[in-house]
Amino acid sequence: MGNPRWSVFAGAVIAAVAVTLLSGCLGTAPRGGSDAATSSPAASATPLDPELLGQLEAALDEGFAASGMPGVTVGLWIPGHEEWVATRGVSDLDSNEPMDRANQSKIGSVTKTIVGQVALQVIGDGTAGLTLDDTIDRWYPEVPESNAITLRMLMNMSSGIGPPGQTQLDRICADPHSTITPDEMIAIGAATPREPYAPGEGMTYSGYNTFILGRILERTTGTDLAALIDEHLLKPLGMTRSRFAPDAVLAEPFNRGYSEFCPQYPQPTDTTDWTNHEAWAAGAMLSTIDDLHTWGIALGEGYGLTPEMRTARLEDRAPGSIGAGYEYGLAVNVHVDPDSGCVLDVNHSGAEPGYGAHVQYFEGSKAVLALIGNGDGGTGEAFGDVLRPLVTVLPTSVAPTSIDSCETE
């Protein structure tokens, strides 16, 4: 998603989470109801410390109350320990059906990490003849300064292509079932005023970058983006409840979404059947909390990437910080210890009308934190309200605030 509130929000929430952090083996659990927490120990898994469990539950209560979302599901997976998966609230305001970890949701801009990792796989294997330094004038000469914008710049948001702005939100509110095409969206992006810096010399979060990247992947491989995502990630990782879905058709069971973005509709309004064509490569994925756990590991470990691409995605960061040590790498937020230069965690958040999501992989502990919610609070920041109390209670053994050595086991 790329409207002004979401564009700013993607960095702002991460920065807020980072500030809080600086201050402060897949299991399957039984289905839980509202206000339920579930845990399924794997073989030899150590129970989580009871004090930490209590702190997590209290933090989730606090964050959920502050968010105003109808429902939320949160998971924390620490290798060698029992998982913590908890729900609050309801997935459907009409039926009062409780949130459930099995429910599918729209995950918004977390999609960018998936498309970016596919791109890095394709570039790394060399079969499409792409490199990070290819300029986009080969495919989209109509984009201003296209002869200086590289695939690397599309992925780390340093191209200078302007954000979609208020006009995108207005379009969505006027036609929430739009079937606008990726190339039509790219044409809008090409006509959007550039940011006031040369390509590669700044950072502006804009979904148009990922639209262009997605179409270049399609045009060079001869395969549509959904099939590329399935082939490279979803099928080999066993993410059977995830789908690239511009049509936004959710599979049962799913969370209904509730948005307060469009003033002409009831507040909140049910956005479950609103399409994702305006988001496409920038935000059209559907997933579940357990698939986000799987994805968090794959994202953190650089699944399917060559050593060169694995290094590039973390080191080729856009100039300028998002905030509190967070910078934008190749399709992922990178949290760096400013003293040692070591990576503390990688993460991304996402928001679509009526939905929010977050996934975070902690480099030292290899722990994963994930969240899915079915509201936006009218700002897109509702899931940030849930995250902030949670990250304050994570012990430094899970989420270190500094690392002396960048070598991890």
C-alpha positions in Angstrom: 0.0 0.0 0.0 1.3 3.4 -0.7 -1.1 6.2 0.4 0.4 9.0 2.5 -0.5 7.6 5.8 0.7 4.1 5.0 3.9 5.3 3.3 5.0 7.3 6.3 3.6 4.6 8.7 5.8 1.8 7.3 8.8 3.6 8.6 7.3 5.3 11.6 6.0 2.2 13.3 9.3 0.4 12.8 11.1 3.5 14.2 8.8 3.5 17.2 9.4 -0.2 17.8 13.1 0.4 17.4 13.1 3.2 20.0 11.3 0.9 22.4 13.8 -1.9 21.8 16.7 0.4 22.4 15.2 1.4 25.7 14.1 -1.3 27.0 11.2 -26.0 14.4 7.4 -25.2 13.8 5.0 -26.1 16.5 1.3 -26.6 15.9 -1.0 -25.5 18.7 -4.6 -26.4 19.2 -7.1 -23.9 17.9 -7.7 -21.1 20.5 -10.6 -18.8 21.0 -10.8 -15.1 22.0 -8.3 -14.1 24.6 -6.6 -17.5 24.2 -2.9 -18.3 24.3 -1.8 -21.6 22.9 1.5 -23.4 23.2 2.6 -26.7 21.6 6.0 -28.0 22.8 8.2 -29.6 20.3 10.5 -32.5 21.3 12.8 -31.3 24.1 11.4 -27.7 23.9 11.9 -25.7 27.1 8.8 -24.0 28.5 9.0 -20.2 28.4 9.8 -18.5 31.6 6.5 -18.0 33.5 7.4 -14.4 34.3 8.0 -13.7 30.6 4.7 -15.4 29.7 2.9 -13.2 32.2 4.6 -10.1 30.8 3.7 -11.0 27.2 0.1 -11.6 28.1 -0.1 -8.3 30.0 1.6 -6.4 27.2 -0.8 -7.9 24.6 -3.7 -6.8 26.8 -2.3 -3.3 26.9 -1.5 -3.1 23.2 -4.8 -4.6 22.1 -6.8 -2.2 24.2 -4.9 0.8 22.8 -5.2 -0.4 19.2 -9.0 -0.4 18.9 -8.7 -3.3 16.5 -11.5 -5.9 16.5 -9.0 -8.7 16.8 -5.3 -9.6 16.8 -3.1 -12.7 16.7 0.5 -12.6 17.9 3.2 -15.2 17.9 6.7 -15.4 19.4 8.9 -18.4 18.5 12.3 -18.7 20.3 14.3 -21.7 19.1 14.5 -24.4 21.8 11.5 -23.0 23.6 7.8 -23.6 23.5 6.0 -21.2 21.2 3.7 -18.4 22.5 0.7 -17.7 20.2 -2.1 -15.6 21.6 -5.3 -14.0 20.3 -7.5 -11.2 21.5 -10.9 -10.1 20.2 -12.9 -11.2 17.2 -12.5 -12.0 13.6 -16.0 -11.0 12.7 -17.9 -8.2 14.3 -21.3 -9.5 13.2 -20.9 -13.1 14.5 -18.4 -12.3 17.3 -16.4 -15.3 16.0 -13.1 -15.2 18.0 -9.7 -14.7 16.4 -8.0 -17.9 15.5 -4.4 -18.7 14.5 -5.7 -20.6 11.5 -7.3 -17.5 10.0 -6.0 -16.1 6.8 -5.6 -12.3 6.5 -4.3 -9.6 4.2 -0.7 -8.8 5.2 -0.1 -5.6 3.1 3.5 -4.5 2.6 5.1 -7.6 4.2 4.5 -8.6 0.5 7.5 -6.4 -0.4 9.9 -8.8 1.4 8.5 -11.7 -0.5 8.7 -10.1 -3.9 12.2 -8.8 -3.0 13.4 -12.2 -2.0 12.1 -13.7 -5.3 13.9 -11.0 -7.2 17.2 -11.7 -5.3 16.8 -15.4 -6.1 16.2 -14.7 -9.8 19.1 -12.2 -9.9 21.4 -14.6 -8.0 20.8 -17.7 -10.2 21.5 -15.7 -13.3 18.8 -17.4 -15.5 17.0 -14.2 -16.4 20.2 -12.2 -17.1 19.4 -9.6 -14.4 21.8 -7.8 -12.2 21.2 -5.4 -9.3 22.9 -2.7 -11.4 20.5 -3.0 -14.4 18.8 0.3 -15.0 15.0 0.3 -15.6 15.1 2.4 -18.8 15.3 -1.0 -20.6 11.7 -1.7 -19.5 10.2 1.6 -18.4 11.9 4.5 -20.2 9.0 6.7 -19.4 9.9 6.8 -15.7 11.9 10.0 -15.1 15.6 9.4 -14.7 15.0 5.7 -15.5 18.5 5.5 -17.1 20.0 6.1 -13.6 17.5 4.0 -11.5 18.7 0.5 -10.8 17.0 -2.6 -9.6 19.0 -2.1 -6.4 17.4 1.3 -5.9 13.9 -0.1 -6.5 14.5 -2.6 -3.7 16.0 -0.2 -1.2 13.6 2.7 -2.0 16.4 5.0 -3.0 15.2 5.6 -6.6 13.5 8.9 -5.8 10.2 7.8 -7.4 7.5 9.7 -5.5 5.0 8.0 -3.2 1.4 7.4 -4.4 0.0 10.1 -2.0 -3.5 11.0 -1.1 -4.7 10.3 -4.7 -4.3 6.6 -4.2 -6.4 6.6 -1.0 -9.0 8.7 -2.8 -9.1 6.1 -5.6 -9.5 3.2 -3.2 -12.3 4.9 -1.3 -14.1 5.8 -4.6 -13.6 2.3 -6.1 -12.7 -0.3 -3.5 -13.2 -3.1 -6.0 -10.9 -1.6 -8.6 -9.2 -3.9 -11.1 -6.5 -1.4 -12.1 -3.5 -3.1 -13.8 0.1 -3.0 -12.7 1.1 -1.1 -15.8 -1.6 1.5 -15.2 -0.3 1.9 -11.7 3.3 2.3 -13.0 2.1 4.9 -15.5 0.6 6.8 -12.5 3.9 6.5 -10.7 5.8 7.7 -13.8 3.7 10.9 -13.7 4.2 11.4 -10.0 6.7 14.2 -9.1 10.1 12.9 -8.2 11.6 13.4 -4.8 14.2 16.2 -4.6 17.4 14.0 -4.8 19.2 12.1 -7.5 18.6 8.3 -7.8 20.4 6.5 -5.0 21.0 9.5 -2.8 18.0 9.4 -0.5 15.2 7.2 0.7 11.4 7.5 0.0 9.1 4.6 0.7 7.0 4.2 -2.4 5.1 1.1 -3.6 5.7 2.1 -7.2 9.2 0.8 -6.8 7.9 -2.7 -6.1 5.3 -2.5 -8.9 8.2 -1.9 -11.4 10.3 -4.6 -9.8 7.4 -7.1 -10.0 6.7 -6.3 -13.7 10.4 -6.6 -14.6 10.5 -10.0 -13.0 7.4 -11.0 -15.1 8.8 -9.6 -18.3 12.2 -11.1 -18.0 11.2 -14.6 -16.8 8.0 -14.9 -18.9 6.2 -16.0 -15.7 3.5 -14.1 -13.8 4.4 -12.9 -10.3 2.0 -15.2 -8.5 3.6 -18.3 -10.1 7.1 -17.0 -9.3 6.2 -16.5 -5.7 4.7 -20.0 -5.5 7.7 -21.6 -7.2 10.5 -19.8 -5.4 9.0 -19.5 -1.9 5.5 -20.7 -1.0 5.7 -24.3 -2.3 9.2 -25.1 -1.1 8.6 -23.5 2.3 5.3 -25.3 2.7 3.4 -22.0 3.2 0.1 -23.6 2.1 -2.1 -20.9 3.6 -0.4 -18.0 1.8 -1.2 -16.6 -1.6 -0.4 -13.7 -3.8 -3.9 -12.4 -4.3 -4.6 -9.1 -6.2 -8.3 -10.3 -6.1 -8.0 -10.4 -2.3 -10.3 -13.5 -2.1 -9.6 -15.0 1.3 -9.8 -18.8 2.0 -11.8 -20.1 4.9 -11.2 -19.6 7.8 -10.3 -15.9 7.5 -10.4 -12.7 9.4 -12.8 -10.0 8.2 -11.2 -6.6 7.9 -12.5 -3.3 9.3 -11.3 0.1 8.2 -11.9 3.7 9.3 -10.0 5.2 6.3 -12.8 6.3 4.1 -15.2 8.9 5.7 -18.0 8.2 3.2 -18.5 4.7 4.6 -19.7 3.5 8.0 -17.0 3.6 10.7 -15.6 1.0 10.7 -16.5 -0.5 7.4 -16.0 -4.1 6.3 -13.2 -4.2 3.8 -13.0 -8.0 3.4 -14.0 -8.1 -0.2 -12.0 -4.9 -1.3 -9.5 -5.9 -3.9 -5.7 -5.6 -3.7 -5.1 -4.5 -7.3 -3.9 -1.1 -6.0 -1.4 -2.9 -3.9 -0.3 -5.7 -6.2 3.5 -6.4 -5.8 3.6 -3.9 -3.0 1.0 -5.5 -0.8 -1.3 -8.2 -2.2 -0.2 -11.2 -0.1 -2.6 -13.2 2.1 -1.2 -15.3 5.0 -1.6 -16.7 8.5 0.3 -16.3 11.7 2.0 -19.7 11.3 3.0 -19.0 7.7 4.4 -15.7 8.9 6.5 -17.6 11.3 7.8 -19.8 8.5 8.4 -16.6 6.4 10.2 -14.9 9.3 12.8 -17.7 9.4 13.2 -17.7 5.6 13.5 -13.9 5.6 16.0 -13.8 8.4 18.1 -16.6 7.0 18.0 -15.4 3.4 16.3 -18.6 2.1 17.3 -19.5 -1.5 19.8 -16.6 -1.8 23.4 -16.9 -3.0 26.0 -15.6 -0.5 26.4 -12.5 -2.6 22.7 -11.7 -2.6 22.4 -12.5 1.1 25.0 -10.0 1.9 23.7 -7.4 -0.5 20.2 -7.4 0.9 21.5 -6.3 4.3 24.4 -4.1 3.3 22.9 -2.2 0.3 20.9 0.1 2.5 19.4 3.4 1.3 21.1 6.5 2.5 19.5 7.9 5.6 17.9 6.2 8.6 14.2 5.4 9.0 14.8 6.0 12.7 16.5 4.6 15.8 19.1 2.5 13.8 16.6 1.2 11.3 17.6 1.5 7.6 16.0 0.1 4.5 17.9 -2.7 2.8 16.9 -4.7 -0.3 13.1 -5.0 0.4 13.5 -5.3 4.2 14.0 -3.1 7.2 17.4 -3.6 8.8 18.0 -2.7 12.4 21.8 -2.2 12.9 23.8 -1.7 16.1 25.4 1.7 15.5 28.5 0.8 17.5 29.4 -2.5 16.0 27.6 -2.3 12.7 26.1 -5.7 13.3 22.5 -6.5 12.3 20.2 -6.9 15.3 17.1 -7.8 13.4 15.3 -7.7 10.0 11.6 -6.9 9.8 8.7 -5.5 7.8 5.2 -4.2 8.6 2.2 -4.1 6.3 -1.2 -2.4 6.2 -4.2 -2.6 3.9 -7.6 -1.1 4.6 -8.9 -3.1 7.6 -5.8 -5.2 8.1 -2.3 -5.0 9.6 0.7 -7.4 9.9 4.3 -7.5 11.1 7.1 -10.0 11.0 10.5 -9.7 12.7 13.5 -12.0 12.8 16.1 -11.4 15.6 19.6 -12.2 14.2 21.3 -13.3 17.4 18.6 -15.5 18.9 16.9 -16.5 15.6 13.6 -15.8 17.3 10.6 -14.7 15.2 7.9 -12.2 16.3 4.7 -12.0 14.1 1.4 -10.2 14.3 -1.8 -10.2 12.3 -4.7 -7.8 13.0 -8.0 -7.0 11.4 -8.3 -3.2 11.8 -6.5 0.0 10.9 -7.8 2.6 13.4 -8.1 5.1 10.6 -4.3 5.7 10.5 -2.9 2.3 9.6 -1.0 2.5 12.9 -3.2 0.2 15.0 -0.9 -2.8 14.9 2.0 -0.5 16.0 0.0 0.1 19.2 0.0 -3.7 19.8 3.7 -4.0 19.0 5.1 -1.3 21.2 4.2 -2.9 24.6 5.3 -6.3 23.4 8.8 -5.4 22.4 9.4 -3.7 25.7 9.1 -7.0 27.5 11.3 -9.1 25.2 14.5 -10.0 27.1 17.9 -9.0 25.6 18.6 -12.7 25.1 15.9 -12.7 22.4 16.1 -9.1 21.2 19.5 -7.7 22.0 20.1 -4.0 21.9 23.7 -4.4 21.0 26.0 -7.0 19.5 29.8 -7.0 19.9 30.6 -9.5 17.2 28.6 -10.0 13.9 29.4 -13.7 13.8 26.5 -15.9 14.8 26.3 -19.6 15.1 
